[in-house]
Amino acid sequence: MSMGVLVTLLSGDQTHISVTEDALVDVLRQKAQKKLNASIGPLITASGSLLQGSATLKQAGLQDGDTVTAVLRDAALAATTGAFALIRGDGSVVAWGHPGAGGDCSAVQEQLQQVKCIKAAAAAFAALREDGSVVTWGGHGGHSAEVQEQLHDVSEIQATFGAFAALRTDGSVVAWGDPDAGGAIPDNVRARLRDVKQIQANALAFVALRGDGTVVTWGHPLEDADSGALPDLLQDVLCVQACRLDAGFVAIKADSVVAWGFEHPMLMGGFANPGGSRFLRCGLQISRNAWAAVSQAGHLSVEFGRWNYRANFDIAEADKLHDVEHLQCCAEGTFAAIRRDGTVATIGDKRNKPAVFVEEELKNVVQVQSNRSAFAAIRGDGSVVTWGPKNSGGNSDHVKHLLSNVKAIQASERAFAAIRDDGSVVAWGPKQTGGDSSAVQTQLKDVKCIQSTDTAFAAIRTDGSVVTWGDVTAGGYSRHVSTQLGRSAEEDEESERLAVLAMVQASASAPTKATEGLKVAKSKAKPNAARRPKPKAKPKAKSKAKARAKAKAKASRSGSLCLCAILVPVSETPKSSTIRPSQTPARAMRQQGSTQVLFSGDPG
């Protein structure tokens, strides 16, 4: 039986939704999101009851003509190396991607309600609920049964690559996961974990900042802050930052920076104090082998950790920099410093420095984003300048005409995706790491933010729905959860139809290129042929007959070739091309033939 429900926002905007009484509340919410173009959270009845998304409208007691109030709530994404987890507007969670990297949350799905934030390790997720409890799933760190009774009144969660640490409201800490990555707290350390105000994590260890300005570390032995002169140096600490990709911590004090835990012993307790300048609170960047901090006066202090990298570093350039306002680093140790006048200077690995003509374009820069080894800078007019290795998105020439009115950029390991003012998206870089969004381009509208795994992207639209592309095994494929992500089947099918059509057109044009190549090869062969002695002349009658036979055979072959080139791609194109998430791109390609060229970087 069909019924009508009026969904209204606190702002006064409203829409009338027609649904059946057997439809789920979640269906009502998704339809309202589409019509109101807003991410909707809880739905509340006129009597003040909260509607549960898994209940039908009949079970919820809704009748034809009823009015419900919708509370706006932004959707949020978290990502491991190979999977995504979406907190929907109603506080429920959808996960997809590689199952071993947290892409399957079915075992804890019923517990994933009223979630307010999610933290990600390399292959596991930890969801913090409104009541302070924690739900985990995935690989290393995804199993928290041993400490579940302690996971209450949690206010913050941090993650190394293989473990999690939760800060509770009483200042105590609970850890779980791989012991070698901080998942086990030694007894002598646990006794000192009191009055903790902040937790940070690098790849292998955790550091806790206490209320008295001292720090406590646990995890990998090289991250220990209790050796040598470090305990005396680590007093009156304002904040701590970590290298998320590798080893190392940096503590910022009022007048100095203390670094420890990097692989090279020189930085085990490294100390920097350039002229006694006060440092910007938490104003630093850390890569795998270096760190840089900015003083309040705009001076830069840089240190590099591994001797085998130092040959490619130019520290002298850092001492010349003044009026630095912002820093951005790539994982491989190059820093981009934005100065107050909008120009950009690069410090670190000389191999990642921009060319001279690129440096001339780096003016009026307002924001810089980086991936593993390349950079993308947004200028005040919304244009974008890129530099770094081409196979990491450092060259954007083929999309330069599209990179206008850009307001934000997200990066995967080796690709970039830019959001424009109109909500459209431009991606570049290797296709296998998300650099090609053409297969879902028609769906990339009204995008407000983008998240990434190592090799795939996910874009949240203003209505809370999500579009994905990139590596199908790392979250780039989401057709199996498209409804939960707020996309309609018709939308996915239309996007797929247009992508298949583009692929067929590209395939049809391939014989032309092959023919051109053949002509070039023949033209190059003519000089050699001219040098060969001409065959003796034969009687004209036989010669003409033979020429006619050759021409007829050639015409027959030519027609056959043309017909085959046009028909084969069409006949091989399946009516419905879908890839199971358990398939690897290579396996899917073998099973679906030429159409997999489209979906190896698609997903949608």
N, C-alpha and C positions, 0 to 999 in steps of 0.2 A: 504493500500500500504506500502510495506516494504522499509526502508531506512537505510543508514549507517551514523553514526556520529562519528567523531574522537574526543575523550575527552583527553585533555592533561593537565599535571600539570606544574607548574612553574619550577619544578626540571628537566623537560624534559621527564619524564615518560608519556606514553600515551597508550591508548587502543581504539580499534575500536568496537563500539556498534551497533548491529542490532536491530532496533525497528520499529514499525509501526508509520505512521505519526499521528495517532489518540492517541498514547500513551502519558501519562502525562510527563512533564519535570521531575517530581519526580521519575518516573520509570527509566528514563535515568540516573539520578543521582545515584539511588540505584544499578543499574547494573554496573555502572562505579566504585562504591565503592567496589563491590564484586571482580571485575577483578583487580583493582589497590590495593586492600586490604588497603584502607585508608578511613578515615572519610572526606567526601567531603562537603563543604559548598556551596556557590553561584556558579552558572554556568554563564559564561560571553561569549557572542558571539564575533565574530571577529570585529564587529562594536562597541563593548563596551557596548552593552545592557545587562541588568541583566535579566536572565530568571526566570519567576515565576513558582514555583513548581506545582501550580494548573492548569496551562495552558497546552494545548496539544502542541506537537511539530509543528503541522501545524499552530496553532494560534500564536505560537512564531515566525513563519516565517522561521523555519529551513528547509533546503532542503537536499536531499541526497548528501553526500560528504562534508558537512559543518564541520568546526572545532570549538569546544567550549573549553574555558579554565576553569578548575576547581580550586577553591581556597580551600585549606585544612583548616578544622576547626574541632576541637575536639567536640564530643558530650558530654553532661553533664547531670547528674541526680540529682534530689532533691527528698526528701521523707518526708511525714508526718508519723503519726503512722500507717496508713493503706493504703497508696497509693503512687505511683511514678509519677514523671513528668520528661520527657526527652526533653532536648533542642537538636534538631537534628542539623546536620551540616549546614543546610540552615537557621537556626534561628527559625524554626517553632517548635511547642510543641506537644507532645503526652502524654496523661495522662491515667492511668489505676489503678485499685484497687478498694477499697470501695468508692462508689459514695459520701457517707457522709463525707469522709475524703479527698476529692479532686480528686477522681479517675475519675471524669467526667467533662471535660472542654468544652463540646460541645456548651454551651451557649456563650462562648467567643472565640471559635476556630478561627474565622476570624480575631480577634484582635491579636492573638498570632503569630505574625510575627516579625522577626528581634529582637528576645529576646536574651539578653546577659547573664542574670543570673536569678535564681529563688530562693526565700526564702520560707521556710515552717514553718507554725505553727503546732499545733497538728493535725488539720483537714482541713487546707486551704493552698493555695499557693498564692504567689504574684510574678508576673513576671516583671522584669525591662527590658524595651526595649531600643534599641540603641538611640532613640530620647529623653530618659529621662522620658517617660511616664510609667504608671504602669497598669497592668491587673491582676485582682484577681478572684478567684473562690474557691468553697468549703464551709466548715462549718463556725465556728466562725472566723471572719477576712476575709472571702471570699467575703464579700459584701462591696464595697468601694464607692458606688454611692454618698453618702453624701459629700465626700471629693474629688471626682474625679477631679473637677476643679483645686484643689490645687496640684494634683499629676503630676507636670511637673518639668523638670530640676532636677530630682531625681538622686543622685549619689550613694546612699546606702540604703538598707532595712534590718531591723532586726525584729525578731518575738518572742513574748512570746508564751505561749500555745494557747492563744485565741485572739491575737491582733498583729497588725503590726505598725511599725514606719518607716517613710521614711525621710532620710536626704537630703535636697536640696543643690544645689551648692552655694546658698547664705548664708548657715549656719543655716537656719530655719528648723523646723521639723513638719511633718504632721503625725497624728496617727489615726487609725481606728480599729474597732473590739469591743470586750468585754470591757466595761468600767472598770470592776473589774480586768482586766489583762493589763491595760495600754492603752486601746483603746480610752480613752478620756483624753485630757490634760486640767487640771484646768487653769483658767485664770491667777492666780498668778504664775503658773509655766511657762505658755506660754510666759509671758513677759520676762522671763530669758533665754528662749531658743534661744539665738543668738550666732553667731560665734561658732557654734558647729562643732567640728572636728571628733568626733567619737560617735557612739551609740552602747550600748550593752544591752542585754536582758536576764533575767532569766525566770522562768516559769510564773511569775506574774507581773513583772514590768520592766521599762526601766531606763537606766541611760545614760546621755549625758555628754561627756567630752568637755569642752569649750577650746578655744584657750588660755585663761589665766591660765589653770591648775585647775580650779574649776569644780565641778560636779553638775548636776541637775537630780533629780529623779521624776518619777511619776508612778502611778499604785497602787499596793496593799499598804495600809497604813504602814505595817511593813517594807517596803523598803525605807521609808522616810529618807533622809540624812540631814534633817534640824533640827533634834532634838538633845538636849544635847550638847556635845562637838564636835560633828561630823563636823559642818561647819568649825571650826578652824583646825581640823585635815585634812580635805579634801582640802588642798591647794597644789599647785605645783605637781599635780598628773601627772604621766607619761602615764599611761594607766589603764584601768579598765577591769576586767573580771567578768563573772557571772556564777552561777550554772545553767546550762540550764535545769536541771531536777527538780529544787526546788527553794526555796527562797535563797537570799543572794548575795551580791556583794563584791568584793575585789578590792581595789585600790592600785596600786604599785607606791611608791614614790622613790626618789633617795636613801633614807636610811631607809625606813620603809614600812610596809604594814598596811593598814587600812581596816577592815572588818565590815560590817553592814548588817542588814536585816535578819540574820539567826534566826531561831525560838527561840533559847535560848537567854535571855536578856544579858548574859555575853558577847556575841559578838556584841551587839548593840554598835558599836563604839570600838570594840576590836582593840588593838594596839600591834604590835610586832616590836622589834628592837634588834635583836640578835647581840650585839657587834658593832653596827653601820655599819654592812656590807652592801655594796650596793647590791641591788637585780638585778637578771637577768631581763632585760626589758620584761615584760609580761611572765616571767618564773614561772608560778604557775598552780596548778590544784585544782579544786573544786568539791566536791561530795555533796550529799544531806545533810551531817551533819558535814563536815570538810573541811578545806583548808590547802594547803601546798605550801610554796614558797621556791625557791632556791636562795641563795646569789651568787654573782659572784665568791666568794671564794669556792663555792660548799657546803656551810652549809645549813641545812634544818631547816625551821621554820614551825611547825604544830600546828593547833588549832582545837578543836572539839567542836561542837555547842550544841548538845542535851545531857542533863545529863543522860537520860535513855540509851544512847549508850556508855557512858564513861567507864562503867564496863568492856567492851570488848576491850578497847583501851589501848595501851601501849605507852604513849608519851615519856617515857624515852629513848626508842630506837632511836627516831629521833635525840636526842641531841648527840648521838654517831656517827652519820653519817657524813662523810666528802667526798669531791671530788664527789659530786652528779652532774650529767650532765643532766639528764632528768627525768621527773616525768610522771607517768600515774596512774590514779585512776579509780576504778570501782564505780558505782553509790552508792553502799552500804557502802562506807567509808573506803576502803583499798587502800593504795598507794603503787605503785611499783617504787622504785628509782633505776635508772641505774647509777652506778658509773663509773668513768673514766677508771677503769680497766676491765669493761665489766661484773662485777658481779652485782647481783640484791638483794636489801634488801626490805622487805615489812614492812610497818608501818600502824598501824590502827587496824582494827577489827581482833582479834586473830583467829577468826573462819575461816578466809580466807587465813591464812598463808600457804605456801607450806610445804609439808612433807619434812623431812630431806633429803631423797634421791632425791627429786626434787630440793632442794636448791643446792645440789652438782652438778646438771646439769646446773644451771643458771650461766654459764660462757661465756665470749666472746659474750654477748648479745648486739645487736645493735638497737633493736626496741621492744616495748611492746604494745600490744593492749588489751583492756578489754571490757567486756560487763557488764551486771548488777552486777555480782558477781564473775566472773572468769577472768583469765588472759591467754594470749598466748604470749610467747616471741620468737622472731626470733634471732637465733645466727648467728655469722659471716659466718659459713659454710652453711647457708640456712636451717638448721634443726630447729625444733620448740619444745619448752617445754611449757606445759600447767599445770595450777593448779587452784583449786577452786572446787565448787560443780559439781558433774558429770552431774546433770540435767541442768547445764548452760555451758556445753562444757569444764569443767575443766579437763576432762579425755579424751585424744585423742589416747589411746592405739590401738584402732581398725583401725586407719588410720595412725599410726606412720610410717609405712613403706612407705607411700606415701608423708609424709611431709619432702621432701628434696628440695633443691634449691628454697626455698620459698623467695619471695621478698616483699610481702605485705600481710596483714591480715585485713579483715573487720569483724565487729561484728553486729549481731542483738541483741535482748534483751537477748537471752539465747543460741546463737549458734555462730560459727565462720566459715569464708570462706577464704581460703588462695590461693593466686595467685602464681604459680610457674614461674620460668624463661622461660619455654617453652609456657606460656600462658594458661596452664591447671589450673583447680581449684579443691581443696580438701575442703569438708565441713564436719563439725562434730558438735554434739550437738543434742538436741531433734528435731525430724523430723518436728514437728508442728511449730517450729520456724526457719526453714530453714537449719537444720543440716544434711539433706539428699538430695544431688543433683543428685542421681543416675538416676533419670528419664530423666534428660537433660544432662547427662555426655558427650554424644557424641557431643553435641553442644558447650560445654565449651572448646573452643579452641581459641587461639590468644586473650585471655582476657587481658585487660590493666587496668581496674579498676572495683570496685564493690561498690554498694550502698545498703542500707538496710532500710526497715521499721522495726517496732517492731518484726515482725515474718516472713519476707520474704526477699529474696535477688534479685538483678538485676545486671547482669554483662554486661559491655560495651566491645565489641570486637574491634579490631584495625580498622575494616571497618565501625565502628559506629553503627553496629547492636547490639541488646540487647537480652539477654537470662534471663529468670526468673525462680525461684523455691521457694518453701515454702508455707506458708498459702495462699490458693486460694482466701480468702476474703480480704487479705491485700497486694495485688500486686503480689503474687506468680504465678497467672494465667494471661497469656497475649495472648492467642491464638486469641482472637477477634481483637487484634491490631497488630498481628504478621507482617503483610506486612508493616505497618507504622514503626515498629521497625527494619525493614531491614531483617527479616527472611522469607524464602520461605515456602510455604505450604508443599513442599516435605520434607524439612528439619524437620519440626515439625512432619510430619506423620512418618518419619523414626525413629525419636527419640521415638515417642509414640509406634511404633511397637516393638522396642527393649525392651522398658520398660514393655509392656504387656507380651512379651515372657518371660522376667525374672520373672514376677509375676506368670505366669502359671507354669513355672518350679519349683518355690518355692512351689506352691500349690500342685503340683504333688508329691513332696517329703514329704508332710505333713503326709500321711497315714503311711509311714515307721516309722516316729517318734512315731505316735500313737500306732502302733503295738509293738514297742519296749517298750513303757510305759506299755502296757497291759501285756507283758511277765514279766516285772519287778514286776508288781502287783501280778501276779500269783505265781511267785517264792517266794514272801514274804508270800503268803497265804499257801504254802505247809506245813511248820512246824505245823500250827494249824490243817491242814487237817489230818496230820499223827496221831494226837492224838485221832481223832475220831475213834470209833470202826468200824471195817470192816464189811460190810454187809455179810449176810450169802451167801454161795456159791449156785448158781443155776445150773440147768442142763446145760452141756456144749453146747448142740445144740442150746438152746435158747440164751445163752450168746453170742455165735459166731454170730448168726443172728442179734441180737441187736447191736453188735459191728459194723457189716458191715453196718447196717442202719444208725448208728450214724456217721460213717466215710463218708458215701455218703452225708448226710445232711450237715456235716461240710465242705466238699469240695465244695458243692454248694454255701453255704453262703460265703466262703472265696473268691471264684471266683467272686461272685456278688459284694462284697465289693471292691475288687481290681479294677474292671471295672468301678464302680461308682466313685471311687476316682480319676481316671485318666480323665474320660469324663466330669464330671460335670463342672470343671473350664473352660474347652474349650467351652462347650455349652453355658455357661453363659457370656463368653467374647463377648462384642458387637463388631461389625465391626468397628465402629468409636466411641471412648469414649471421649466425650468432656463434660465440665462442664460449665454451664452458670455462669458468674461472680456474678449474683444476688443470686446464691445458696450458702447456708452454706455448709461446709464440711460434716456435719452430714446428711443434706438433700440429697446431691449428692450421698452419700454412700447408702442411702436407695433406691434411684432411679436406681443406676447403679450396685448394688450388689457388689460382691467381687472385681470387677475391681477398685472400688474407693480406695482400699488400696493403689494402686499406686498413684492416683492423689490427695490424701489428702495432700501430700507434694510436688506435682508436679506442674507444671503448664505449662511451656513451650511454 
